[in-house]
Amino acid sequence: MRRRGRVRQQEQLQAEFRQAAQALLNRHWIRKEKDPELYLAVKHQYERLRDWFHEHAGFSLIVTRTFVKLEKIPGSFQPWMRIDSFHSPRDYALFTYGLWYMEGRNESEQFLLSEMVDAIRDHLLSSEVYLDWTLYEHRLSMARALKKLRELDVLVVVEGEETDWAREGGDQNVLYEASPLARYVLRRFPKELMAYDSMEELIAPTVALPEAEYATLSAGNSDVQARRQTIFRRLMQEPVVYDWQWTDEEKRYVQIQRSWLIDQMRTMFGLEGRRFREGLVFTWTELTGEMDLFPTLGSESDLMMLLAGEIRRMLFKTPGFFEQDECGNLLLTRTDFEGVLSRLKGFHGEYWSKAYREKTTSSLADELLQHLAEWNFGNVDDPHTIRLYPAFMRWNGIYNWKGANE
């Protein structure tokens, strides 16, 4: 009985560890006030989490009395890593300057939106960057930036709404309260920003060793550590990475160390890994989780699976119907792609939402191609050529009723 009790306790600790690791990887931060149990779980497993993320990915784990945060850096920047609610570079710039203004406020200090926007405008004016709050587009960009700051709990609304300010020509005002989280949104750097000469230096993996040990580390071993960190970053943060998307050195490492990589990802996050011809693929065995999963809850994922199923059936009836490249990707013309969608719409359109029934085939194709690219299931090589990757073809969607696929 005592031994069984120890086994159960170890299983509970491992489950707590995985839950904490998944939350850290997929959330911006974990606040004690909003999720005290998860916050305490991270603190309880702090050393193990800190050491693993630091060594394997070069990520830093920050723990304060009010929140915990894992400072994440992409292994490879992807378009879907954007902030979805932002529409232009101006939105990102105003988001950053909102943080700049917030860092100068004391905790719980109150201030007006008019004070904030005037300070930002005057600061940018000194650098010969001009903002005009009488212009609706400028106010709308600021409103989107402020909304994102509120979603992150960096900005606390006491009274008012920034959308009213944007809509009413700046006549409305909003009362805010400062949050100490503003100082932790942007990641910390080991050196002053002006000391970096390129973007590559800012995102480069770091060797996770004490300074005394690092001084005796050979250049070759340093390269291996940096390569391993890049590989783990991509495996943890991207839906799938194919063999041809690694460098030659990275691909060799993934192929040689695949058993160890699979074991690490299973132990850390509960992900199951499997080696396919096109690469090492990790999947989540449950229906829900901390991470974003495919298929999503959106209808575009349903249509993508239906599309994959239809292409699989076409290839089963006529092998070689679509050309393949040396990596196993299917090559379709834009006309081919829209033709399959038109065929699906004719068969099943009555079961689609009104919005999708009313879309033109071209606009529907554009939406699904964007969804394909975000999940690394395919890409548009040029306006006339579409490349469907092998992971996409491992899905098969059908409508389950008699005669649906005859």
KOLDRENRO-611537 format. One record per residue (C-alpha): residue in one letter; x, y, z; residue number from 1. Coordinates in steps of 0.001 Angstrom, whole numbers. Each point is the difference from the previous one (the first is absolute). Last residue first. Example, Ala and Ser with C-alpha at 12.3 -4.5 7.8 and 13.67 -1.06 7.14 Angstrom:
<pakes>
PAKE,residuo,x,y,z,num
PAKE,s,13670,-1060,7140,2
PAKE,a,-1370,-3440,660,1
</pakes>
This chain:
<pakes>
PAKE,residuo,x,y,z,num
PAKE,e,-21057,7811,-52956,406
PAKE,n,1420,2097,2776,405
PAKE,a,-3058,1241,1886,404
PAKE,g,-2160,-2944,-1087,403
PAKE,k,-1054,-835,3522,402
PAKE,w,1177,2583,2507,401
PAKE,n,3317,934,1558,400
PAKE,y,1331,3036,-1778,399
PAKE,i,3638,-666,-777,398
PAKE,g,3367,1392,1082,397
PAKE,n,3316,-1764,-520,396
PAKE,w,3215,1352,1460,395
PAKE,r,3466,-1446,-726,394
PAKE,m,31,2006,-3234,393
PAKE,f,549,3216,1921,392
PAKE,a,3121,-1427,1640,391
PAKE,p,1395,-805,-3472,390
PAKE,y,133,3629,-1204,389
PAKE,l,-2295,1455,-2666,388
PAKE,r,1793,2303,-2475,387
PAKE,i,-2106,2493,-1938,386
PAKE,t,1088,1443,-3337,385
PAKE,h,-1621,2806,-2083,384
PAKE,p,511,3159,2065,383
PAKE,d,3431,-1265,1102,382
PAKE,d,1267,-2579,2491,381
PAKE,v,-3176,78,2082,380
PAKE,n,610,-2114,3080,379
PAKE,g,-1192,-3105,1750,378
PAKE,f,-753,-1710,3292,377
PAKE,n,2236,2264,2062,376
PAKE,w,-2953,706,2352,375
PAKE,e,-34,3718,-861,374
PAKE,a,598,-785,-3700,373
PAKE,l,-3046,-2238,-249,372
PAKE,h,-2204,2594,1731,371
PAKE,q,1164,2638,-2505,370
PAKE,l,-725,-2402,-2849,369
PAKE,l,-3453,-661,1442,368
PAKE,e,-901,3694,8,367
PAKE,d,1341,630,-3522,366
PAKE,a,-1838,-3065,-1369,365
PAKE,l,-3277,1241,1488,364
PAKE,s,591,3396,-1638,363
PAKE,s,555,-1690,-3383,362
PAKE,t,-2947,-2385,323,361
PAKE,t,-2280,2944,689,360
PAKE,k,-1393,168,3500,359
PAKE,e,-3774,-301,422,358
PAKE,r,-9,-3605,1179,357
PAKE,y,2857,795,2384,356
PAKE,a,-1870,2825,1738,355
PAKE,k,-3261,-1965,8,354
PAKE,s,1635,-2805,1950,353
PAKE,w,644,-3250,-1823,352
PAKE,y,-2401,-2941,-165,351
PAKE,e,-1587,1092,-3297,350
PAKE,g,3507,321,-1423,349
PAKE,h,693,-3740,201,348
PAKE,f,232,-1376,-3538,347
PAKE,g,138,3221,-2022,346
PAKE,k,2227,1672,2553,345
PAKE,l,2330,-2991,-57,344
PAKE,r,277,149,-3805,343
PAKE,s,627,3746,117,342
PAKE,l,2739,-569,2575,341
PAKE,v,1618,-2654,-2202,340
PAKE,g,-128,2375,-2997,339
PAKE,e,1417,2860,2055,338
PAKE,f,3064,-2073,751,337
PAKE,d,415,-1245,-3584,336
PAKE,t,-345,3565,-1366,335
PAKE,r,2594,1270,2475,334
PAKE,t,2304,-2696,-1355,333
PAKE,l,760,-2905,2242,332
PAKE,l,3338,-1496,1035,331
PAKE,l,-134,-2695,2677,330
PAKE,n,2957,-139,2383,329
PAKE,g,1929,-3279,288,328
PAKE,c,3372,1642,539,327
PAKE,e,1239,-705,-3572,326
PAKE,d,-3037,1774,-1481,325
PAKE,q,-3375,-1550,-751,324
PAKE,e,-2321,547,-2983,323
PAKE,f,-3726,-469,495,322
PAKE,f,-2070,-2811,-1516,321
PAKE,g,2932,-2343,642,320
PAKE,p,-2252,-2751,1275,319
PAKE,t,-3542,375,-1390,318
PAKE,k,-2694,-1458,2256,317
PAKE,f,2129,163,3149,316
PAKE,l,1372,3414,-1028,315
PAKE,m,-3528,1412,-345,314
PAKE,r,-1000,-1519,3343,313
PAKE,r,3016,1586,1714,312
PAKE,i,-837,3347,-1620,311
PAKE,e,-3566,-225,1335,310
PAKE,g,1167,-885,3506,309
PAKE,a,2455,2889,84,308
PAKE,l,-2728,2415,-1126,307
PAKE,l,-2391,-1258,2681,306
PAKE,m,2789,448,2549,305
PAKE,m,553,3555,-1246,304
PAKE,l,-3739,702,53,303
PAKE,d,-215,-1033,3645,302
PAKE,s,3040,2138,818,301
PAKE,e,-1627,3009,-1703,300
PAKE,s,-3089,-506,2149,299
PAKE,g,1855,1218,3079,298
PAKE,l,325,-2096,3160,297
PAKE,t,3563,-846,-995,296
PAKE,p,1009,-3314,-1523,295
PAKE,f,2790,341,895,294
PAKE,l,984,1011,3493,293
PAKE,d,1028,3228,1721,292
PAKE,m,1882,-937,3160,291
PAKE,e,-1401,-219,3525,290
PAKE,g,-1888,-3181,-829,289
PAKE,t,-3171,-1484,-1408,288
PAKE,l,-927,-3172,-1894,287
PAKE,e,2844,-2021,1518,286
PAKE,t,2783,-1875,-1838,285
PAKE,w,2128,3014,-901,284
PAKE,t,2178,-583,-3054,283
PAKE,f,3678,343,-860,282
PAKE,v,1435,-610,-3486,281
PAKE,l,3614,-822,-919,280
PAKE,g,532,290,-3735,279
PAKE,e,-1257,-646,-3527,278
PAKE,r,436,-3764,106,277
PAKE,f,-1720,-170,3355,276
PAKE,r,1546,-225,3480,275
PAKE,r,-2450,137,2856,274
PAKE,g,-294,2176,3068,273
PAKE,e,-2624,17,2721,272
PAKE,l,-354,3211,1984,271
PAKE,g,-394,-257,3778,270
PAKE,f,1733,3349,505,269
PAKE,m,3310,-629,1776,268
PAKE,t,220,-3785,105,267
PAKE,r,-1447,-443,-3490,266
PAKE,m,2120,2779,-1520,265
PAKE,q,3156,-1384,1623,264
PAKE,d,-706,-3581,-1069,263
PAKE,i,-666,1023,-3598,262
PAKE,l,3212,2043,-95,261
PAKE,w,1994,-2916,1452,260
PAKE,s,-1395,-2421,-2586,259
PAKE,r,562,2553,-2798,258
PAKE,q,3666,650,854,257
PAKE,i,1574,-1199,-3263,256
PAKE,q,-2749,1292,-2296,255
PAKE,v,-464,3272,1826,254
PAKE,y,3779,640,153,253
PAKE,r,442,-748,-3715,252
PAKE,k,-2890,2314,-833,251
PAKE,e,1513,2779,2125,250
PAKE,e,3392,-318,-1718,249
PAKE,d,-1565,8,-3486,248
PAKE,t,-2172,2990,877,247
PAKE,w,-3566,-877,894,246
PAKE,q,-3059,722,-2153,245
PAKE,w,749,-2934,-2339,244
PAKE,d,-537,-2450,2869,243
PAKE,y,-3468,1354,710,242
PAKE,v,-918,2058,3064,241
PAKE,v,-3543,-378,1333,240
PAKE,p,-2409,2129,2059,239
PAKE,e,2714,2453,1123,238
PAKE,q,826,1108,3556,237
PAKE,m,1432,-3018,1808,236
PAKE,l,1733,-1640,-2981,235
PAKE,r,1314,3382,-1162,234
PAKE,r,1444,1000,3354,233
PAKE,f,1383,-3502,542,232
PAKE,i,1913,135,-3283,231
PAKE,t,1365,3493,654,230
PAKE,q,1186,-1064,3457,229
PAKE,r,1717,-3100,-1401,228
PAKE,r,1835,2107,-2587,227
PAKE,a,1193,2438,2666,226
PAKE,q,1298,-2894,2120,225
PAKE,v,1715,-1619,-3002,224
PAKE,d,1624,3310,-967,223
PAKE,s,1357,459,3522,222
PAKE,n,1419,-3515,-119,221
PAKE,g,1892,862,-3179,220
PAKE,a,1253,3327,1356,219
PAKE,s,1547,-1769,2977,218
PAKE,l,-1300,729,3489,217
PAKE,t,2630,1212,2476,216
PAKE,a,-1429,3519,388,215
PAKE,y,-3517,-1425,80,214
PAKE,e,824,-1922,3155,213
PAKE,a,933,3142,1932,212
PAKE,e,-2947,1921,-1458,211
PAKE,p,-2527,-2579,1178,210
PAKE,l,-1532,-1983,-2849,209
PAKE,a,-3082,419,-2180,208
PAKE,v,1700,882,-3277,207
PAKE,t,-2181,2629,-1601,206
PAKE,p,-2262,-328,-3010,205
PAKE,a,119,2972,-2432,204
PAKE,i,-3111,2184,-3,203
PAKE,l,1560,3424,594,202
PAKE,e,3182,-845,-1894,201
PAKE,e,-1980,-910,-3123,200
PAKE,m,-1787,3361,178,199
PAKE,s,3324,1713,-587,198
PAKE,d,2698,2196,1588,197
PAKE,y,-857,-440,3671,196
PAKE,a,1637,2339,2546,195
PAKE,m,-2795,2564,-462,194
PAKE,l,-2382,-2452,1659,193
PAKE,e,2026,17,3221,192
PAKE,k,1247,-3482,826,191
PAKE,p,-1410,-3151,1629,190
PAKE,f,-3424,759,-1476,189
PAKE,r,-3324,-125,1835,188
PAKE,r,-3202,-857,-1787,187
PAKE,l,-2657,2601,-669,186
PAKE,v,-3124,-400,2118,185
PAKE,y,1824,131,3357,184
PAKE,r,77,3701,877,183
PAKE,a,-3669,423,-875,182
PAKE,l,-920,-2644,2579,181
PAKE,p,239,2619,2758,180
PAKE,s,-3536,1136,-909,179
PAKE,a,-1073,3604,-489,178
PAKE,e,-3591,1129,431,177
PAKE,y,-2021,1495,-2806,176
PAKE,l,-2679,2705,-341,175
PAKE,v,-1368,359,-3518,174
PAKE,n,-953,3148,-1916,173
PAKE,q,-2493,904,-2710,172
PAKE,d,612,2946,-2332,171
PAKE,g,2618,-1889,-2006,170
PAKE,g,-1977,-39,-3225,169
PAKE,e,-2996,-1861,1340,168
PAKE,r,863,-3407,-1451,167
PAKE,a,3540,-334,1341,166
PAKE,w,-916,1320,3460,165
PAKE,d,-3085,-2216,89,164
PAKE,t,2212,-2956,-949,163
PAKE,e,2255,941,2927,162
PAKE,e,-2736,-750,2538,161
PAKE,g,-723,1807,3263,160
PAKE,e,716,-469,3686,159
PAKE,v,2589,-1819,2075,158
PAKE,v,1610,-1962,-2827,157
PAKE,v,3121,-1955,996,156
PAKE,l,2952,-108,-2394,155
PAKE,v,2590,-2766,111,154
PAKE,d,-2663,-2641,544,153
PAKE,l,1041,-1628,-3317,152
PAKE,e,-3487,567,-1425,151
PAKE,r,235,3641,1124,150
PAKE,l,3242,504,-1932,149
PAKE,k,-1667,-1574,-3040,148
PAKE,k,-2895,2452,248,147
PAKE,l,2428,2902,289,146
PAKE,a,1775,-999,-3223,145
PAKE,r,-3319,-332,-1843,144
PAKE,a,-1112,3418,1279,143
PAKE,m,3293,1588,-1072,142
PAKE,s,-427,-1370,-3522,141
PAKE,l,-3588,1319,-68,140
PAKE,r,1167,3440,1116,139
PAKE,h,2550,118,-2821,138
PAKE,e,-2571,-1184,-2552,137
PAKE,y,-2544,2591,1201,136
PAKE,l,2338,2947,-536,135
PAKE,t,-457,2755,2598,134
PAKE,w,2554,-1850,2112,133
PAKE,d,2742,1018,-2410,132
PAKE,l,3255,-1884,461,131
PAKE,y,3254,1246,-1499,130
PAKE,v,3405,-1615,336,129
PAKE,e,2734,2660,-9,128
PAKE,s,1818,-1603,2952,127
PAKE,s,-1133,2799,2349,126
PAKE,l,-3479,-450,-1478,125
PAKE,l,32,-3585,1226,124
PAKE,h,272,1163,3608,123
PAKE,d,-2682,2662,-503,122
PAKE,r,-2451,-2512,-1498,121
PAKE,i,661,-2556,2742,120
PAKE,a,-486,2586,2759,119
PAKE,d,-3195,1292,-1632,118
PAKE,v,-1334,-3547,-330,117
PAKE,m,605,-765,3688,116
PAKE,e,-1397,3234,1407,115
PAKE,s,-3149,-336,-2125,114
PAKE,l,-401,-3596,1189,113
PAKE,l,-161,1265,3567,112
PAKE,f,2182,-1114,2905,111
PAKE,q,-222,-2058,3177,110
PAKE,e,2993,-1381,1912,109
PAKE,s,-633,-3583,1116,108
PAKE,e,3750,-783,-186,107
PAKE,n,2002,3096,-921,106
PAKE,r,21,1208,-3581,105
PAKE,g,3113,408,-2173,104
PAKE,e,-177,-3555,-1267,103
PAKE,m,-3529,709,-1217,102
PAKE,y,1169,2632,-2502,101
PAKE,w,2533,-2345,-1584,100
PAKE,l,-2567,-2812,-14,99
PAKE,g,-2379,2241,-1949,98
PAKE,y,2928,818,-2252,97
PAKE,t,314,-3687,-821,96
PAKE,f,-3721,-393,-726,95
PAKE,l,194,3192,-2078,94
PAKE,a,2756,-1547,-2137,93
PAKE,y,-1862,-3278,-370,92
PAKE,d,-3187,1758,-1153,91
PAKE,r,2016,2205,-2379,90
PAKE,p,1360,-3119,-1689,89
PAKE,s,-3568,-680,-1190,88
PAKE,h,-3123,-2053,726,87
PAKE,f,446,-1254,3546,86
PAKE,s,-2730,-2284,1408,85
PAKE,d,1826,-3147,-1058,84
PAKE,i,3218,813,1846,83
PAKE,r,2590,-1637,-2267,82
PAKE,m,1511,-3436,557,81
PAKE,w,-2080,-1255,-2936,80
PAKE,p,2507,1519,-2456,79
PAKE,q,2845,-2245,1298,78
PAKE,f,3314,900,1625,77
PAKE,s,2306,-2984,453,76
PAKE,g,1309,-1286,3321,75
PAKE,p,-2370,2429,1653,74
PAKE,i,1026,1576,3334,73
PAKE,k,-1906,-627,3231,72
PAKE,e,393,1727,3353,71
PAKE,l,-1872,-2322,2368,70
PAKE,k,-2044,2028,2466,69
PAKE,v,-1102,-356,3599,68
PAKE,f,-2270,2414,1862,67
PAKE,t,-699,1921,3215,66
PAKE,r,2913,-653,2401,65
PAKE,t,2400,-284,-2924,64
PAKE,v,1297,-2940,-2048,63
PAKE,i,1728,453,-3356,62
PAKE,l,999,-3055,-2044,61
PAKE,s,2604,665,-2696,60
PAKE,f,-40,-1869,-3332,59
PAKE,g,3206,-1367,-1595,58
PAKE,a,-1948,-2917,-1469,57
PAKE,h,1450,-3220,1440,56
PAKE,e,2206,1338,2816,55
PAKE,h,-2116,2915,1126,54
PAKE,f,-3340,-1737,-431,53
PAKE,w,1174,-3083,1882,52
PAKE,d,1797,1891,2797,51
PAKE,r,-2866,2387,724,50
PAKE,l,-2644,-2738,-32,49
PAKE,r,1981,-2234,2392,48
PAKE,e,849,2911,2276,47
PAKE,y,-3531,1400,97,46
PAKE,q,-2034,-3159,580,45
PAKE,h,-1729,1318,3146,44
PAKE,k,24,3554,-1376,43
PAKE,v,-1666,-1219,-3193,42
PAKE,a,-2626,-1934,1966,41
PAKE,l,-593,3049,2216,40
PAKE,y,-874,2123,-3052,39
PAKE,l,-2208,-2804,-1318,38
PAKE,e,-1954,-82,3259,37
PAKE,p,-209,3807,271,36
PAKE,d,-1482,569,-3473,35
PAKE,k,-1416,3543,-203,34
PAKE,e,1753,1723,2908,33
PAKE,k,3193,-2020,-348,32
PAKE,r,347,1066,-3618,31
PAKE,i,1336,-2425,-2580,30
PAKE,w,1766,1627,-2959,29
PAKE,h,-174,305,-3780,28
PAKE,r,-1590,-3408,-127,27
PAKE,n,931,-2950,-2214,26
PAKE,l,3460,-1022,1186,25
PAKE,l,-583,801,3661,24
PAKE,a,-3349,-1788,-39,23
PAKE,q,1468,-3104,-1632,22
PAKE,a,2864,-160,2499,21
PAKE,a,-2329,450,2994,20
PAKE,q,-2347,-2733,-1199,19
PAKE,r,2937,-2273,-704,18
PAKE,f,1426,508,3494,17
PAKE,e,-3362,-536,1666,16
PAKE,a,-428,-3275,-1910,15
PAKE,q,3517,-1044,1020,14
PAKE,l,-711,848,3634,13
PAKE,q,-3239,-1975,-110,12
PAKE,e,1774,-2992,-1544,11
PAKE,q,2703,159,2680,10
PAKE,q,-2661,78,2723,9
PAKE,r,-1787,-2962,-1563,8
PAKE,v,3259,-1962,-81,7
PAKE,r,762,910,3610,6
PAKE,g,-3442,-1183,1091,5
PAKE,r,461,-3241,-1892,4
PAKE,r,3251,-564,1884,3
PAKE,r,-1646,669,3354,2
PAKE,m,-2844,-2364,-812,1
</pakes>
